[in-house]
Amino acid sequence: MGAAAGAGAAAGGGLLNAYSQIQQGKDAVRAAKRQQRYLDDQARDVITQGDFAADMANEQGRQTAASQRTGFAANGVAVGQGSAGRIEQGTLDIARQDADQLRRNAFNQAMGLVTQGNEGIKQAKAEFRTRRLNAFSSLLTGGGQAYNMYSRG
């Protein structure tokens, strides 16, 4: 009777360990998915902030160009033509370039966050596969120990 009880305990321990391994793997995948959702939300926020900053850069450029235009007109310079026109256009072009760079930077940062989330999922799934293999190993080990205890009888 003692050998059977020991064999049952060994088998039960192997089952418990296997179950624990699988649950830990599933928990890691769930946590990685939560983290991915969080990083995706952050990426959306970064894009929104980048768009806002780009709009502000364009607006500041328009305001600066308007101030230049007013200054030229106050000094009797023909606005929108010649040197005054080129200066005004240059100011607007620089503002557009700044806005484009702000959008590119936001996009790159957002892509980094999305990539980080995707990588976390990949790692968690790889860990889950490893844990399933460990669970299988625990079942084999527990079964082997149970057999040895039972056969010694």
LOROVEX-714414 format. One record per atom (N, C-alpha, C): residue in one letter; atom name; x, y, z. Coordinates in nm, 2 decimals. Layout:
BEGIN
REC tikol balum      u      v      w
REC     A    CA      X      Y      Z
...
END
This chain:
BEGIN
REC tikol balum      u      v      w
REC     M     N   0.08  -0.12   0.00
REC     M    CA   0.00   0.00   0.00
REC     M     C   0.09   0.13   0.00
REC     G     N   0.20   0.12   0.07
REC     G    CA   0.29   0.24   0.08
REC     G     C   0.35   0.28  -0.06
REC     A     N   0.38   0.18  -0.14
REC     A    CA   0.44   0.20  -0.27
REC     A     C   0.34   0.27  -0.36
REC     A     N   0.22   0.22  -0.35
REC     A    CA   0.11   0.28  -0.43
REC     A     C   0.09   0.43  -0.39
REC     A     N   0.09   0.45  -0.27
REC     A    CA   0.07   0.59  -0.22
REC     A     C   0.18   0.68  -0.27
REC     G     N   0.30   0.63  -0.26
REC     G    CA   0.42   0.71  -0.30
REC     G     C   0.41   0.73  -0.45
REC     A     N   0.37   0.63  -0.52
REC     A    CA   0.36   0.64  -0.67
REC     A     C   0.26   0.74  -0.71
REC     G     N   0.14   0.74  -0.63
REC     G    CA   0.04   0.84  -0.66
REC     G     C   0.08   0.98  -0.63
REC     A     N   0.16   0.99  -0.52
REC     A    CA   0.21   1.13  -0.49
REC     A     C   0.31   1.18  -0.59
REC     A     N   0.40   1.09  -0.64
REC     A    CA   0.49   1.13  -0.75
REC     A     C   0.42   1.17  -0.87
REC     A     N   0.32   1.09  -0.91
REC     A    CA   0.24   1.12  -1.03
REC     A     C   0.17   1.25  -1.01
REC     G     N   0.11   1.27  -0.89
REC     G    CA   0.03   1.39  -0.86
REC     G     C   0.12   1.51  -0.87
REC     G     N   0.24   1.50  -0.81
REC     G    CA   0.34   1.61  -0.81
REC     G     C   0.38   1.65  -0.96
REC     G     N   0.39   1.55  -1.04
REC     G    CA   0.43   1.57  -1.18
REC     G     C   0.31   1.65  -1.25
REC     L     N   0.19   1.60  -1.22
REC     L    CA   0.07   1.67  -1.28
REC     L     C   0.06   1.81  -1.23
REC     L     N   0.08   1.84  -1.10
REC     L    CA   0.07   1.97  -1.05
REC     L     C   0.18   2.06  -1.11
REC     N     N   0.30   2.01  -1.12
REC     N    CA   0.41   2.09  -1.18
REC     N     C   0.38   2.12  -1.33
REC     A     N   0.32   2.02  -1.40
REC     A    CA   0.29   2.05  -1.54
REC     A     C   0.18   2.15  -1.55
REC     Y     N   0.08   2.14  -1.47
REC     Y    CA  -0.03   2.24  -1.47
REC     Y     C   0.03   2.38  -1.44
REC     S     N   0.11   2.39  -1.34
REC     S    CA   0.17   2.51  -1.30
REC     S     C   0.25   2.58  -1.42
REC     Q     N   0.33   2.49  -1.48
REC     Q    CA   0.41   2.54  -1.60
REC     Q     C   0.32   2.60  -1.71
REC     I     N   0.22   2.53  -1.74
REC     I    CA   0.13   2.57  -1.85
REC     I     C   0.06   2.70  -1.81
REC     Q     N   0.01   2.71  -1.68
REC     Q    CA  -0.06   2.83  -1.64
REC     Q     C   0.04   2.95  -1.64
REC     Q     N   0.16   2.93  -1.60
REC     Q    CA   0.26   3.04  -1.60
REC     Q     C   0.28   3.09  -1.74
REC     G     N   0.28   3.00  -1.84
REC     G    CA   0.30   3.04  -1.98
REC     G     C   0.18   3.12  -2.03
REC     K     N   0.06   3.07  -1.99
REC     K    CA  -0.06   3.14  -2.03
REC     K     C  -0.07   3.28  -1.97
REC     D     N  -0.03   3.29  -1.84
REC     D    CA  -0.02   3.42  -1.78
REC     D     C   0.07   3.51  -1.84
REC     A     N   0.19   3.46  -1.89
REC     A    CA   0.29   3.55  -1.95
REC     A     C   0.23   3.60  -2.09
REC     V     N   0.16   3.52  -2.16
REC     V    CA   0.10   3.56  -2.29
REC     V     C  -0.01   3.67  -2.26
REC     R     N  -0.09   3.64  -2.16
REC     R    CA  -0.19   3.74  -2.12
REC     R     C  -0.13   3.88  -2.08
REC     A     N  -0.03   3.87  -2.00
REC     A    CA   0.04   3.99  -1.96
REC     A     C   0.10   4.07  -2.08
REC     A     N   0.16   3.99  -2.17
REC     A    CA   0.22   4.05  -2.29
REC     A     C   0.11   4.12  -2.38
REC     K     N   0.00   4.06  -2.39
REC     K    CA  -0.11   4.12  -2.47
REC     K     C  -0.16   4.24  -2.40
REC     R     N  -0.17   4.25  -2.27
REC     R    CA  -0.21   4.37  -2.20
REC     R     C  -0.11   4.48  -2.23
REC     Q     N   0.02   4.44  -2.22
REC     Q    CA   0.13   4.54  -2.24
REC     Q     C   0.12   4.59  -2.39
REC     Q     N   0.09   4.50  -2.48
REC     Q    CA   0.08   4.54  -2.62
REC     Q     C  -0.03   4.64  -2.64
REC     R     N  -0.15   4.62  -2.58
REC     R    CA  -0.26   4.71  -2.59
REC     R     C  -0.22   4.85  -2.53
REC     Y     N  -0.15   4.84  -2.42
REC     Y    CA  -0.10   4.97  -2.36
REC     Y     C  -0.01   5.04  -2.45
REC     L     N   0.09   4.97  -2.51
REC     L    CA   0.18   5.03  -2.60
REC     L     C   0.12   5.08  -2.73
REC     D     N   0.02   5.01  -2.77
REC     D    CA  -0.06   5.06  -2.89
REC     D     C  -0.13   5.19  -2.86
REC     D     N  -0.19   5.20  -2.74
REC     D    CA  -0.26   5.32  -2.70
REC     D     C  -0.16   5.44  -2.69
REC     Q     N  -0.04   5.41  -2.63
REC     Q    CA   0.06   5.51  -2.63
REC     Q     C   0.11   5.55  -2.77
REC     A     N   0.12   5.46  -2.86
REC     A    CA   0.16   5.49  -3.00
REC     A     C   0.05   5.59  -3.06
REC     R     N  -0.08   5.56  -3.04
REC     R    CA  -0.18   5.65  -3.09
REC     R     C  -0.17   5.79  -3.03
REC     D     N  -0.14   5.79  -2.90
REC     D    CA  -0.12   5.92  -2.83
REC     D     C   0.00   6.00  -2.89
REC     V     N   0.10   5.93  -2.92
REC     V    CA   0.22   5.99  -2.98
REC     V     C   0.19   6.05  -3.11
REC     I     N   0.12   5.98  -3.20
REC     I    CA   0.08   6.02  -3.33
REC     I     C  -0.01   6.15  -3.31
REC     T     N  -0.10   6.14  -3.22
REC     T    CA  -0.19   6.26  -3.20
REC     T     C  -0.11   6.38  -3.16
REC     Q     N  -0.02   6.36  -3.06
REC     Q    CA   0.07   6.47  -3.02
REC     Q     C   0.15   6.52  -3.13
REC     G     N   0.21   6.44  -3.21
REC     G    CA   0.29   6.48  -3.33
REC     G     C   0.21   6.56  -3.42
REC     D     N   0.09   6.52  -3.45
REC     D    CA   0.00   6.60  -3.54
REC     D     C  -0.03   6.73  -3.48
REC     F     N  -0.06   6.74  -3.35
REC     F    CA  -0.08   6.87  -3.29
REC     F     C   0.04   6.96  -3.30
REC     A     N   0.16   6.90  -3.27
REC     A    CA   0.28   6.98  -3.27
REC     A     C   0.31   7.03  -3.41
REC     A     N   0.28   6.94  -3.51
REC     A    CA   0.30   6.98  -3.65
REC     A     C   0.20   7.10  -3.69
REC     D     N   0.08   7.09  -3.65
REC     D    CA  -0.02   7.19  -3.67
REC     D     C   0.03   7.32  -3.61
REC     M     N   0.08   7.31  -3.49
REC     M    CA   0.13   7.43  -3.42
REC     M     C   0.25   7.49  -3.49
REC     A     N   0.34   7.41  -3.55
REC     A    CA   0.45   7.46  -3.62
REC     A     C   0.41   7.53  -3.75
REC     N     N   0.31   7.48  -3.82
REC     N    CA   0.26   7.54  -3.94
REC     N     C   0.19   7.68  -3.90
REC     E     N   0.12   7.68  -3.79
REC     E    CA   0.05   7.80  -3.75
REC     E     C   0.15   7.91  -3.71
REC     Q     N   0.26   7.87  -3.64
REC     Q    CA   0.36   7.96  -3.60
REC     Q     C   0.43   8.02  -3.73
REC     G     N   0.45   7.93  -3.83
REC     G    CA   0.51   7.98  -3.95
REC     G     C   0.42   8.08  -4.02
REC     R     N   0.29   8.05  -4.03
REC     R    CA   0.20   8.14  -4.09
REC     R     C   0.19   8.28  -4.01
REC     Q     N   0.20   8.27  -3.88
REC     Q    CA   0.20   8.39  -3.80
REC     Q     C   0.33   8.47  -3.83
REC     T     N   0.44   8.40  -3.83
REC     T    CA   0.57   8.47  -3.86
REC     T     C   0.57   8.54  -4.00
REC     A     N   0.52   8.46  -4.10
REC     A    CA   0.51   8.52  -4.23
REC     A     C   0.41   8.64  -4.24
REC     A     N   0.30   8.63  -4.16
REC     A    CA   0.21   8.74  -4.16
REC     A     C   0.28   8.87  -4.10
REC     S     N   0.36   8.84  -3.99
REC     S    CA   0.43   8.95  -3.93
REC     S     C   0.53   9.01  -4.02
REC     Q     N   0.60   8.93  -4.10
REC     Q    CA   0.70   8.98  -4.20
REC     Q     C   0.63   9.06  -4.30
REC     R     N   0.51   9.01  -4.35
REC     R    CA   0.44   9.08  -4.45
REC     R     C   0.39   9.21  -4.40
REC     T     N   0.35   9.22  -4.28
REC     T    CA   0.30   9.35  -4.22
REC     T     C   0.42   9.44  -4.21
REC     G     N   0.54   9.39  -4.17
REC     G    CA   0.66   9.47  -4.15
REC     G     C   0.70   9.53  -4.29
REC     F     N   0.70   9.44  -4.39
REC     F    CA   0.73   9.49  -4.53
REC     F     C   0.64   9.60  -4.57
REC     A     N   0.51   9.58  -4.55
REC     A    CA   0.40   9.67  -4.60
REC     A     C   0.42   9.81  -4.52
REC     A     N   0.45   9.80  -4.39
REC     A    CA   0.47   9.92  -4.31
REC     A     C   0.59  10.00  -4.36
REC     N     N   0.69   9.94  -4.42
REC     N    CA   0.80  10.00  -4.47
REC     N     C   0.79  10.04  -4.62
REC     G     N   0.68  10.02  -4.68
REC     G    CA   0.66  10.05  -4.81
REC     G     C   0.71   9.95  -4.92
REC     V     N   0.74   9.83  -4.87
REC     V    CA   0.79   9.73  -4.96
REC     V     C   0.68   9.66  -5.02
REC     A     N   0.68   9.63  -5.15
REC     A    CA   0.58   9.55  -5.22
REC     A     C   0.58   9.41  -5.16
REC     V     N   0.47   9.37  -5.10
REC     V    CA   0.46   9.24  -5.04
REC     V     C   0.43   9.13  -5.14
REC     G     N   0.47   9.01  -5.12
REC     G    CA   0.44   8.90  -5.20
REC     G     C   0.52   8.90  -5.33
REC     Q     N   0.61   8.99  -5.35
REC     Q    CA   0.69   8.99  -5.47
REC     Q     C   0.84   9.01  -5.44
REC     G     N   0.92   8.97  -5.53
REC     G    CA   1.07   8.99  -5.51
REC     G     C   1.12   8.93  -5.39
REC     S     N   1.21   9.01  -5.32
REC     S    CA   1.28   8.96  -5.20
REC     S     C   1.18   8.94  -5.09
REC     A     N   1.09   9.03  -5.08
REC     A    CA   0.99   9.01  -4.97
REC     A     C   0.91   8.88  -4.99
REC     G     N   0.87   8.86  -5.11
REC     G    CA   0.79   8.73  -5.14
REC     G     C   0.87   8.61  -5.11
REC     R     N   1.00   8.61  -5.15
REC     R    CA   1.09   8.50  -5.13
REC     R     C   1.11   8.47  -4.98
REC     I     N   1.13   8.58  -4.90
REC     I    CA   1.14   8.57  -4.76
REC     I     C   1.02   8.51  -4.69
REC     E     N   0.90   8.56  -4.73
REC     E    CA   0.78   8.51  -4.68
REC     E     C   0.76   8.36  -4.72
REC     Q     N   0.79   8.33  -4.84
REC     Q    CA   0.77   8.19  -4.88
REC     Q     C   0.87   8.10  -4.81
REC     G     N   0.99   8.15  -4.79
REC     G    CA   1.10   8.07  -4.72
REC     G     C   1.05   8.04  -4.58
REC     T     N   0.99   8.14  -4.51
REC     T    CA   0.94   8.12  -4.38
REC     T     C   0.83   8.01  -4.38
REC     L     N   0.74   8.01  -4.47
REC     L    CA   0.64   7.91  -4.48
REC     L     C   0.70   7.77  -4.51
REC     D     N   0.80   7.77  -4.60
REC     D    CA   0.86   7.64  -4.63
REC     D     C   0.93   7.58  -4.51
REC     I     N   1.00   7.66  -4.44
REC     I    CA   1.07   7.61  -4.32
REC     I     C   0.97   7.56  -4.22
REC     A     N   0.86   7.63  -4.20
REC     A    CA   0.75   7.58  -4.11
REC     A     C   0.70   7.45  -4.15
REC     R     N   0.67   7.43  -4.28
REC     R    CA   0.62   7.30  -4.33
REC     R     C   0.72   7.19  -4.31
REC     Q     N   0.85   7.22  -4.33
REC     Q    CA   0.96   7.12  -4.31
REC     Q     C   0.96   7.08  -4.16
REC     D     N   0.95   7.18  -4.08
REC     D    CA   0.95   7.15  -3.93
REC     D     C   0.83   7.06  -3.90
REC     A     N   0.71   7.09  -3.95
REC     A    CA   0.59   7.02  -3.93
REC     A     C   0.61   6.87  -3.98
REC     D     N   0.66   6.86  -4.10
REC     D    CA   0.68   6.73  -4.15
REC     D     C   0.78   6.64  -4.07
REC     Q     N   0.89   6.71  -4.02
REC     Q    CA   0.98   6.64  -3.93
REC     Q     C   0.92   6.60  -3.80
REC     L     N   0.83   6.68  -3.74
REC     L    CA   0.76   6.65  -3.62
REC     L     C   0.67   6.53  -3.64
REC     R     N   0.60   6.52  -3.76
REC     R    CA   0.52   6.41  -3.79
REC     R     C   0.60   6.28  -3.81
REC     R     N   0.71   6.29  -3.88
REC     R    CA   0.80   6.18  -3.90
REC     R     C   0.85   6.12  -3.76
REC     N     N   0.90   6.22  -3.68
REC     N    CA   0.95   6.18  -3.55
REC     N     C   0.84   6.10  -3.46
REC     A     N   0.72   6.16  -3.47
REC     A    CA   0.61   6.09  -3.39
REC     A     C   0.58   5.95  -3.45
REC     F     N   0.58   5.94  -3.58
REC     F    CA   0.56   5.81  -3.65
REC     F     C   0.67   5.71  -3.61
REC     N     N   0.79   5.76  -3.61
REC     N    CA   0.90   5.67  -3.57
REC     N     C   0.89   5.62  -3.43
REC     Q     N   0.86   5.72  -3.34
REC     Q    CA   0.84   5.68  -3.20
REC     Q     C   0.72   5.58  -3.18
REC     A     N   0.61   5.61  -3.25
REC     A    CA   0.50   5.52  -3.24
REC     A     C   0.53   5.38  -3.29
REC     M     N   0.61   5.37  -3.40
REC     M    CA   0.65   5.24  -3.46
REC     M     C   0.74   5.17  -3.36
REC     G     N   0.82   5.24  -3.29
REC     G    CA   0.91   5.18  -3.19
REC     G     C   0.82   5.12  -3.07
REC     L     N   0.72   5.19  -3.03
REC     L    CA   0.63   5.13  -2.93
REC     L     C   0.55   5.01  -2.98
REC     V     N   0.50   5.02  -3.10
REC     V    CA   0.43   4.90  -3.16
REC     V     C   0.52   4.78  -3.17
REC     T     N   0.64   4.81  -3.22
REC     T    CA   0.74   4.70  -3.23
REC     T     C   0.77   4.64  -3.10
REC     Q     N   0.79   4.72  -3.00
REC     Q    CA   0.81   4.67  -2.86
REC     Q     C   0.70   4.58  -2.81
REC     G     N   0.58   4.62  -2.84
REC     G    CA   0.46   4.54  -2.80
REC     G     C   0.46   4.41  -2.87
REC     N     N   0.49   4.41  -3.00
REC     N    CA   0.49   4.29  -3.08
REC     N     C   0.60   4.19  -3.04
REC     E     N   0.72   4.25  -3.00
REC     E    CA   0.83   4.17  -2.96
REC     E     C   0.80   4.10  -2.82
REC     G     N   0.73   4.18  -2.74
REC     G    CA   0.68   4.12  -2.61
REC     G     C   0.59   4.00  -2.63
REC     I     N   0.50   4.01  -2.73
REC     I    CA   0.41   3.90  -2.76
REC     I     C   0.49   3.78  -2.81
REC     K     N   0.59   3.80  -2.90
REC     K    CA   0.67   3.69  -2.95
REC     K     C   0.74   3.62  -2.84
REC     Q     N   0.80   3.70  -2.75
REC     Q    CA   0.88   3.64  -2.64
REC     Q     C   0.79   3.56  -2.55
REC     A     N   0.67   3.62  -2.52
REC     A    CA   0.58   3.54  -2.43
REC     A     C   0.53   3.41  -2.49
REC     K     N   0.51   3.41  -2.62
REC     K    CA   0.46   3.29  -2.69
REC     K     C   0.58   3.19  -2.69
REC     A     N   0.70   3.24  -2.71
REC     A    CA   0.81   3.14  -2.70
REC     A     C   0.83   3.09  -2.56
REC     E     N   0.81   3.17  -2.46
REC     E    CA   0.82   3.12  -2.32
REC     E     C   0.71   3.02  -2.30
REC     F     N   0.59   3.04  -2.35
REC     F    CA   0.48   2.95  -2.33
REC     F     C   0.51   2.81  -2.40
REC     R     N   0.57   2.82  -2.52
REC     R    CA   0.61   2.69  -2.58
REC     R     C   0.71   2.62  -2.49
REC     T     N   0.81   2.69  -2.44
REC     T    CA   0.91   2.63  -2.35
REC     T     C   0.84   2.57  -2.23
REC     R     N   0.75   2.64  -2.17
REC     R    CA   0.68   2.59  -2.05
REC     R     C   0.60   2.47  -2.08
REC     R     N   0.54   2.46  -2.20
REC     R    CA   0.46   2.34  -2.23
REC     R     C   0.56   2.22  -2.24
REC     L     N   0.68   2.25  -2.30
REC     L    CA   0.78   2.14  -2.31
REC     L     C   0.82   2.10  -2.17
REC     N     N   0.84   2.20  -2.08
REC     N    CA   0.87   2.16  -1.94
REC     N     C   0.76   2.09  -1.87
REC     A     N   0.64   2.12  -1.90
REC     A    CA   0.53   2.05  -1.85
REC     A     C   0.53   1.90  -1.89
REC     F     N   0.55   1.88  -2.02
REC     F    CA   0.56   1.74  -2.07
REC     F     C   0.67   1.67  -2.00
REC     S     N   0.78   1.74  -1.98
REC     S    CA   0.90   1.67  -1.91
REC     S     C   0.86   1.64  -1.77
REC     S     N   0.79   1.73  -1.70
REC     S    CA   0.74   1.70  -1.56
REC     S     C   0.65   1.58  -1.56
REC     L     N   0.56   1.57  -1.66
REC     L    CA   0.48   1.45  -1.66
REC     L     C   0.56   1.32  -1.68
REC     L     N   0.65   1.33  -1.77
REC     L    CA   0.74   1.21  -1.79
REC     L     C   0.82   1.17  -1.66
REC     T     N   0.87   1.28  -1.60
REC     T    CA   0.95   1.25  -1.48
REC     T     C   0.87   1.20  -1.37
REC     G     N   0.75   1.27  -1.35
REC     G    CA   0.66   1.22  -1.24
REC     G     C   0.61   1.08  -1.27
REC     G     N   0.58   1.05  -1.40
REC     G    CA   0.54   0.91  -1.43
REC     G     C   0.65   0.81  -1.41
REC     G     N   0.77   0.85  -1.44
REC     G    CA   0.88   0.76  -1.42
REC     G     C   0.91   0.73  -1.28
REC     Q     N   0.90   0.84  -1.19
REC     Q    CA   0.92   0.82  -1.05
REC     Q     C   0.81   0.73  -0.99
REC     A     N   0.68   0.76  -1.04
REC     A    CA   0.57   0.68  -0.99
REC     A     C   0.59   0.53  -1.02
REC     Y     N   0.63   0.50  -1.14
REC     Y    CA   0.66   0.37  -1.19
REC     Y     C   0.77   0.30  -1.10
REC     N     N   0.88   0.37  -1.08
REC     N    CA   0.99   0.32  -1.00
REC     N     C   0.94   0.29  -0.86
REC     M     N   0.86   0.38  -0.80
REC     M    CA   0.81   0.35  -0.66
REC     M     C   0.72   0.24  -0.66
REC     Y     N   0.63   0.23  -0.76
REC     Y    CA   0.53   0.12  -0.76
REC     Y     C   0.60  -0.02  -0.78
REC     S     N   0.70  -0.01  -0.88
REC     S    CA   0.76  -0.14  -0.91
REC     S     C   0.85  -0.19  -0.80
REC     R     N   0.90  -0.11  -0.71
REC     R    CA   0.98  -0.15  -0.60
REC     R     C   0.89  -0.21  -0.49
REC     G     N   0.77  -0.16  -0.50
REC     G    CA   0.66  -0.22  -0.42
REC     G     C   0.67  -0.25  -0.28
END
